[in-house]
Amino acid sequence: MTILFSRVVSRISGTPKKTFFNCPQLCQALVFGTSCRSPTDSTPKDKVDPFSLVAHEMSLVSKRLRSSVVAKVPELASAAGYFFKEGVEGKRTCSVVLLLMATAVDIHRPESPFCCIGDTWTIELRRRQQLIAEITEMIHVASLIHDDVLDDADTRRGIGSLSFVVGNKLAVLAGDFLLFRALRTLASLKNTEVVSLLVTAIENLVTGETMQMAATIEQRCSMEYYMQKTYYKTASLISNSCKAIALLSGQTPGVAKLAFEYGKNLVCKFPKVILRDKKYVLSGTTYSGIILCIWPISL
């Protein structure tokens, strides 16, 4: 992953890949959990905390998300804003990755490589990139709400799932409302290529969920099928959003493609591996033991 992202930085700035670790911390932070090292020093330095680097922006994004789920019907507004309340917002990994990607691609924009922070265009660009983070978060939360309805889930993020609290009908409507609000915000960017990318991500979410529901026993045993489903259901949203961030910055198609590949591989190439001690049933006999569970990074 370090090599992949160094290719992004190298393509943008013309900096050789071997000097990647001399890039600003905001660039290094995109490689989650990686210790910072200088090219000549093999001793691990302090780890970069990617979340703290964009904490102020994340606070702004969270506030705008809470204010954007206003609806004429109070019950709908309350349901749509259920997972945007303080304390139940989740990890917001996707938004953090997108804001860090924005910083990386904005360092050397083709039009003006070294714009000052107070430049009007720089401020407007950053606001548009923050909108991508907000749009992506609304799409992501909408998909979680719909997933919980389909899975009959009781809990989400340590609290009762929305469908458990308000019922399936209102939960489905709340998820739909978030999707439509995300699309309305997306349209305000007036960029057809970016609109196409995010709409494709929504289509892929539905495709991935359907693949999971309709999978045969043979398909469930296929790693190729699993990875394709994982891309549609999880990786497509963040990869297309990363590409949208690069396109808004005015980057070349080649750099935009690298940003897409970064988002895709962040999810598909770095699965969580968790050992669980639980009971399971096989051929009518109950067993107890350690089960190895592997699935993609949760956003």
Phi, psi and omega per residue, in radians:
M1 nan -0.673 3.086
T2 -1.021 -0.774 3.139
I3 -1.100 -0.752 -3.109
L4 -1.080 -0.827 -3.102
F5 -1.231 -0.556 3.094
S6 -1.096 -0.520 3.074
R7 -1.151 -0.654 3.109
V8 -1.091 -0.896 -3.121
V9 -1.076 -0.726 -3.129
S10 -1.102 -0.740 -3.124
R11 -1.153 -0.651 -3.113
I12 -1.227 -0.844 -2.948
S13 -1.743 -0.243 -3.055
G14 1.396 0.118 -3.138
T15 -1.404 2.328 3.106
P16 -0.989 2.538 -3.105
K17 -1.035 -0.537 -3.072
K18 -1.174 -0.293 3.138
T19 -1.701 0.282 -3.097
F20 -0.937 -0.731 -3.066
F21 -1.319 -0.010 2.979
N22 -1.603 -0.045 3.118
C23 -1.227 2.812 3.121
P24 -0.995 2.730 -3.114
Q25 -1.042 -0.546 -3.138
L26 -1.064 -0.546 3.096
C27 -1.336 -0.759 -3.105
Q28 -1.101 -0.553 -3.069
A29 -1.124 -0.309 3.122
L30 -1.152 -0.381 3.053
V31 -1.612 1.613 -3.009
F32 -1.060 2.422 3.033
G33 1.246 0.245 -3.124
T34 -1.707 2.278 3.092
S35 -1.287 2.528 3.116
C36 -1.429 2.290 3.087
R37 -2.363 2.540 3.027
S38 -1.408 2.835 -3.109
P39 -1.036 -0.457 -3.070
T40 -1.878 -0.201 -3.073
D41 -1.860 2.111 -3.122
S42 -1.588 -0.017 3.140
T43 -1.409 2.196 -3.134
P44 -1.079 2.336 3.024
K45 -1.637 -3.040 3.107
D46 -1.082 2.451 3.113
K47 -1.232 2.530 3.084
V48 -1.422 2.288 3.071
D49 -1.662 1.772 -3.065
P50 -1.089 -0.550 -3.097
F51 -1.194 -0.675 -3.113
S52 -1.223 -0.466 -3.097
L53 -1.194 -0.458 3.136
V54 -2.133 0.436 -3.058
A55 -1.049 -0.725 -3.118
H56 -1.120 -0.789 3.124
E57 -1.137 -0.672 3.128
M58 -1.101 -0.611 3.094
S59 -1.126 -0.727 3.103
L60 -1.132 -0.766 3.134
V61 -1.074 -0.744 -3.125
S62 -1.119 -0.727 3.129
K63 -1.134 -0.724 -3.135
R64 -1.189 -0.602 3.095
L65 -1.111 -0.749 3.139
R66 -1.117 -0.618 -3.121
S67 -1.420 -0.282 -3.080
S68 -1.520 -0.183 -3.096
V69 -1.721 0.563 3.082
V70 -1.355 2.318 3.126
A71 -2.321 2.786 -3.119
K72 -1.211 -0.474 3.124
V73 -1.743 2.054 -3.076
P74 -0.945 -0.690 -3.122
E75 -1.100 -0.677 3.129
L76 -1.220 -0.727 3.118
A77 -1.070 -0.743 3.137
S78 -1.132 -0.741 -3.141
A79 -1.185 -0.745 -3.120
A80 -1.158 -0.554 -3.126
G81 -1.626 0.151 -3.043
Y82 -0.987 -0.777 -3.081
F83 -1.672 0.163 3.069
F84 -1.840 0.000 3.111
K85 -1.236 2.601 3.135
E86 -1.036 2.344 3.127
G87 1.707 -0.333 3.135
V88 -2.217 0.420 -3.097
E89 -1.385 -0.193 -3.127
G90 1.391 -2.962 -3.080
K91 -1.291 -0.499 -3.112
R92 0.964 0.615 -3.130
T93 -1.011 -0.714 -3.103
C94 -1.041 -0.820 -3.135
S95 -1.108 -0.693 3.129
V96 -1.100 -0.794 3.123
V97 -1.047 -0.728 -3.101
L98 -1.173 -0.695 3.123
L99 -1.198 -0.644 3.078
L100 -1.201 -0.680 3.071
M101 -1.092 -0.675 3.108
A102 -1.061 -0.756 3.114
T103 -1.101 -0.722 -3.109
A104 -1.111 -0.810 -3.071
V105 -1.381 -0.330 -3.138
D106 -1.451 -0.261 -3.100
I107 -1.030 -0.745 3.141
H108 -2.261 1.330 3.089
R109 -1.298 2.503 -3.128
P110 -0.985 -0.663 -3.060
E111 -1.266 -0.766 -3.054
S112 -2.600 1.607 -3.000
P113 -1.022 -0.525 -3.027
F114 -2.270 1.009 3.100
C115 -1.164 2.451 3.077
C116 -1.290 2.773 -3.037
I117 -1.108 -0.569 -3.089
G118 -1.422 -0.032 -3.122
D119 -1.067 2.355 -3.076
T120 -1.044 -0.760 -3.134
W121 -1.124 -0.667 3.129
T122 -1.088 -0.755 -3.140
I123 -1.135 -0.764 -3.141
E124 -1.136 -0.721 3.108
L125 -1.058 -0.798 -3.121
R126 -1.104 -0.647 3.115
R127 -1.120 -0.703 3.124
R128 -1.173 -0.645 3.104
Q129 -1.221 -0.609 3.047
Q130 -1.112 -0.602 3.091
L131 -1.085 -0.642 3.084
I132 -1.073 -0.726 3.104
A133 -1.091 -0.726 3.130
E134 -1.163 -0.777 3.124
I135 -1.054 -0.814 -3.137
T136 -1.069 -0.702 3.140
E137 -1.148 -0.700 3.110
M138 -1.139 -0.734 3.106
I139 -1.106 -0.756 -3.122
H140 -1.079 -0.832 -3.124
V141 -1.147 -0.679 3.090
A142 -1.039 -0.718 3.138
S143 -1.162 -0.615 3.109
L144 -1.158 -0.737 3.134
I145 -1.078 -0.802 3.131
H146 -1.164 -0.659 3.096
D147 -1.038 -0.756 -3.107
D148 -1.135 -0.567 3.071
V149 -1.171 -0.821 -3.124
L150 -1.117 -0.658 -3.073
D151 -1.559 -0.070 -3.098
D152 1.015 0.691 -3.067
A153 -1.372 2.489 -3.139
D154 -1.623 -0.492 -3.053
T155 -2.265 2.739 3.071
R156 -2.759 2.243 3.123
R157 0.986 0.625 3.063
G158 1.415 0.058 3.085
I159 -2.277 3.084 3.120
G160 -1.113 2.415 3.084
S161 -1.082 2.725 -3.117
L162 -1.065 -0.715 3.139
S163 -1.127 -0.572 3.112
F164 -1.232 -0.630 -3.068
V165 -1.412 -0.766 -3.038
V166 -1.991 -0.108 -3.125
G167 1.709 2.769 -3.054
N168 -1.120 -0.695 -3.035
K169 -1.102 -0.875 -3.135
L170 -1.205 -0.584 3.117
A171 -1.108 -0.770 3.113
V172 -1.084 -0.755 3.127
L173 -1.118 -0.673 3.120
A174 -1.134 -0.711 3.085
G175 -1.116 -0.744 3.095
D176 -1.077 -0.755 -3.131
F177 -1.036 -0.749 3.127
L178 -1.125 -0.696 3.106
L179 -1.098 -0.783 -3.125
F180 -1.193 -0.643 3.095
R181 -1.161 -0.655 3.092
A182 -1.114 -0.738 3.139
L183 -1.170 -0.633 3.098
R184 -1.135 -0.735 3.099
T185 -1.143 -0.676 3.116
L186 -1.079 -0.716 -3.137
A187 -1.111 -0.508 -3.112
S188 -1.171 -0.299 3.115
L189 -1.295 -0.370 3.109
K190 0.948 0.760 3.112
N191 -2.287 1.822 -3.018
T192 -1.111 -0.604 -3.129
E193 -1.181 -0.723 3.107
V194 -1.165 -0.715 3.087
V195 -1.033 -0.775 -3.137
S196 -1.076 -0.697 -3.130
L197 -1.101 -0.826 -3.082
L198 -1.276 -0.593 3.066
V199 -1.158 -0.679 3.067
T200 -1.063 -0.690 3.122
A201 -1.092 -0.699 3.109
I202 -1.137 -0.761 3.091
E203 -1.035 -0.719 -3.138
N204 -1.169 -0.588 3.086
L205 -1.031 -0.769 3.127
V206 -1.162 -0.735 3.121
T207 -1.060 -0.797 -3.129
G208 -1.109 -0.730 3.126
E209 -1.127 -0.690 3.119
T210 -1.166 -0.707 3.081
M211 -1.038 -0.695 -3.141
Q212 -1.178 -0.713 -3.117
M213 -1.236 -0.658 -2.983
A214 -1.694 0.065 -3.062
A215 -1.101 2.379 3.049
T216 -1.419 2.982 3.114
I217 -1.046 -0.714 3.125
E218 -1.110 -0.736 -3.135
Q219 -1.179 -0.596 3.115
R220 -1.157 -0.370 3.118
C221 -1.647 -0.002 -3.099
S222 -1.680 2.093 3.101
M223 -1.140 -0.623 3.122
E224 -1.088 -0.779 3.117
Y225 -1.118 -0.738 -3.131
Y226 -1.062 -0.802 -3.117
M227 -1.181 -0.622 3.095
Q228 -1.157 -0.751 3.098
K229 -1.105 -0.698 3.136
T230 -1.110 -0.699 3.107
Y231 -1.092 -0.868 -3.106
Y232 -1.087 -0.789 -2.985
K233 -1.416 -0.511 -3.010
T234 -2.202 -0.868 -2.981
A235 -1.392 -0.482 -3.057
S236 -1.054 -0.692 -3.093
L237 -1.122 -0.852 -3.084
I238 -1.289 -0.596 -3.137
S239 -1.194 -0.777 3.107
N240 -1.183 -0.570 3.101
S241 -1.214 -0.697 3.073
C242 -1.065 -0.725 3.115
K243 -1.130 -0.695 3.120
A244 -1.086 -0.703 3.104
I245 -1.029 -0.782 -3.127
A246 -1.165 -0.704 -3.141
L247 -1.144 -0.695 3.106
L248 -1.099 -0.513 3.132
S249 -1.365 -0.104 3.135
G250 1.466 0.325 -3.127
Q251 -1.282 2.817 -3.134
T252 -1.237 2.808 3.080
P253 -0.969 -0.594 3.134
G254 -1.136 -0.757 3.115
V255 -1.198 -0.699 3.115
A256 -1.061 -0.660 3.112
K257 -1.161 -0.692 3.102
L258 -1.122 -0.683 3.088
A259 -1.091 -0.704 3.083
F260 -1.062 -0.822 -3.119
E261 -1.121 -0.623 3.109
Y262 -1.066 -0.870 3.139
G263 -1.057 -0.711 -3.140
K264 -1.118 -0.852 -3.067
N265 -1.298 -0.431 3.061
L266 -1.039 -0.635 -3.134
V267 -1.534 -0.856 -2.983
C268 -1.376 -0.457 -3.053
K269 -1.735 -0.146 -3.126
F270 -2.202 1.255 -3.140
P271 -1.265 2.706 2.997
K272 -1.392 2.400 3.066
V273 -2.057 2.026 -3.025
I274 -2.239 2.347 3.050
L275 -1.664 2.227 3.139
R276 -2.139 2.352 3.069
D277 -1.705 1.873 -3.080
K278 -2.638 2.915 3.084
K279 -1.610 2.522 3.084
Y280 -2.535 2.765 -3.046
V281 -1.979 2.283 3.114
L282 -2.374 2.091 3.128
S283 0.939 0.728 3.053
G284 1.440 -0.105 -3.125
T285 -1.871 2.345 3.140
T286 -1.551 2.250 3.118
Y287 -2.065 2.729 3.050
S288 -2.274 2.307 -3.138
G289 3.102 -2.989 -3.110
I290 -1.586 2.217 3.115
I291 -1.992 2.328 3.100
L292 -1.527 2.039 3.141
C293 -1.926 2.200 -3.139
I294 -2.185 2.159 3.010
W295 -2.692 2.895 -2.989
P296 -1.105 2.827 3.060
I297 -0.969 2.304 3.096
S298 -1.465 2.333 3.134
L299 -1.676 nan nan
